[in-house]
C-alpha cells in the first residue's frame, strides 16, 4: 500500500482528532493581518482639553481601527473588537459612535 497506506493512516488520525474535539478552525491564518478596534492612545485627557480650548471641540477620535497580526490570544475578541477586514472594524466603530451619541444628553 505504501504511500496510500500512510495517507490513509494520516486521514484516520485526523478524523479521530476531529471527533475528539482536538482541532480548532481559525477564522484567518495565524499571522494574517486583522483589524482591531481599540481606545486611541493619542486621545487622553490633556489632548481633549487642549482641543476644546483650541478648536471648541474634541477632534481626535476616542477609538481607532488598527491592523495587527492575528494570534490565538485574539480569538475571544473575534467578532467583537477584532475583524478580518478594516471595513468591518469601521462599521462596528461607527455603530458604537452612533449608539454613544444617542445616549448622550
Secondary structure as GFF3:
##gff-version 3
##sequence-region A 1 105
A	DSSP	alpha_helix	3	19	.	.	.	ID=ss1
A	DSSP	beta_strand	33	39	.	.	.	ID=ss2
A	DSSP	alpha_helix	45	55	.	.	.	ID=ss3
A	DSSP	beta_strand	63	69	.	.	.	ID=ss4
A	DSSP	three_ten_helix	72	77	.	.	.	ID=ss5
A	DSSP	beta_strand	82	83	.	.	.	ID=ss6
A	DSSP	alpha_helix	86	103	.	.	.	ID=ss7
###
